[in-house]
Amino acid sequence: MPKESIITIYKIKEPQWDSLQAQLTLDSFEQMSLQYAEGPRDAESLLFDHRTQELIIVTKREKNCHVYAFPFEPNIDPISITSKGTLPATLFTAGDIHPSTGEILLKNYKKIYYWGASEKPAVLRIAEGPDYTLPYKEEPQGEAIAWTDEGFVTLSERNDKKQKFYFYERK
């Protein structure tokens, strides 16, 4: 298999932050190698379903983006993952699953898609399509989204050093 078709995911224990420390050292990490059964894909969205303990990848460039789900299992030899369904939208750049409610956010450059609280596995819900879209002010190259205690934030990728968080309060 061509090396460029292999994906590696790293699991890193979050280091303790010390503001007086100029550099952080990673003590250890685990890695998982995988490949898409249907061939190479472009993907930027990696989510974690706290209920099923699965990682979820949503691909980026297809007209109907693929959704993959699998547990993190450290390995050396790549495993093959198979699409669990598709989502009729494209250009996904980020996603997050709320750890306590199971609410899901997925974003592309133009919209934020939302799935409400549920006990159902996130991968099945994502493949069924979103409950609705949320109000979103388009930002320059919006590349990240994350839940907070009060709502969620998005982050734009820019060429300058002044990256900007956009906060959306829960209503």
N, C-alpha and C positions, 0 to 999 in steps of 0.2 A: 504494500500500500504506500502511495506517495506520502512523504513526511508532511506536506502542506495540508493533507486531509485529516491529520490528527490534531485534536484539541486537548489541551491540558488545563485542568482546573486545580488550583492550589487552595488548600484549607490551612489557614494560618491562625494560630492562637493570637488574639488581639493583645499586643504588648501594653503594659501599664505606662501611661503617659506621665512624664515628669517634665514640667515646663522649664526646669533648670538644665535639663539634659539636651545637649545639642544634637544627639543622634540616638535613634532607637535601634536595638538589635533584635532580630528575630531569632528566637531560640530553636524553633523547630517548625516543620510544616509537613503536610501530607499532600500527595498529588494523585490525581485521577486522570488517566488518558482515555479518550473516547473518540469515536467518529460517528458520523451520521450514516445510517444504513442506506439511505437514498442518495448518498453522494455529498460532496462538500457544500456547505451553506455559509452564508454570512449572518452572524447573529451578534447583537450587542446586549440583549435583555436576558439577565440571569436572575431568577427569583428563588426564594426558599419558602416552601410550604411547611410551616411549623407543625401542622396537624399530621401530615403524612411523612414528614422528615425527608421530603424529596426536593431536589433541585429541579427547576423548570427553565428551559431555554425557549424563547420565542424568536424565530428567525426574522430577518429584516427585509430582504429585497424581493421576495416573491409577491405576486398579486394577492395570493392567499397565504399568509405566513404560517409556517409549521410550528407546532407546539410539541415539545419533548419533556418527559419527566423521568427521573431516575434517582435512586439513592446515591449519596456519595460513598464510593467504595474505593479506598486507596488501591492502586495497581501500578504495574509497570507495562504490561501488555494491554493495548487499547481494547475497550469493549465497544460493541456496536449498539447504538441507541436508535429506536424506531419512532417515527412521528406518531403522536397520539391523536392527531387531528389538525385542522387548519382554522385559521381565523381570517375572515374576509376583510382584511385591511393590510396595510404595508408600511414599511419604513419605521418599525418599532426601534426605539433607541434605549428604553429603560422600563423597569417595572419594579413593583414592590408589593408584598403581601403583609398586611397588618398582623403582627404576631398574636394578638389576642382575639380579634374579631374575624379574621380571615378575609377582610375586605381586600380587593385587588385593584391596583392601579397599573395601567400600561400606557405609555405615551409614545407618540411619534412626533414629528415636527409640527403638526397642525392640531392635534387633538389629544385629550386625556380620556381614556376609556376606564370605566368604573364598574366593578362587580360588588354588590352588597355583601354584608356579613352572611356566612354560611358555614355549615359543618362539612359540606361536600368537598372532595378533593379539588384543589385549585385547577389542576390540569384539565379536569372534565368541564369545569365551569368556564375556563378560558376558551376551550374549543366550542362551547355552545354560543359564545358571543357575549358582549358586555350588556349590563343592565341599562346603561346609558352613558353619555359623554358628559364631562364636567366643564364648566366655564373655564376657559384657558386663554390667557393673553399670549399670543405667539411671541417667542423669544428668539434671539439669535442662536441658532444651533443648540437647541435644548437637548441635552444628552443624559440627564439623570433625574430621578424622582425618588422620594423617600417619605414614608409616614413619619410624623412627629406626634407628640401628645396632643397638640392643638389642631392638627390638620396635616398638610403635607408641603414639601418644598420641591422645587425643581432647580436645576443648575444648568447654566449655559456654558458651553465651551467657547472660549474666545482666544484670540491671538495675543491679547495683552495680559498683564498680570492681575487685573482687576476682575476676577470671576464674581458673578452675582447670583445669589440665591433669590428665588421668587417664592414667597410664602403664600399659601392658600389656607385660610382659616376654615375649620370645620363649621358647618352651619346646621 
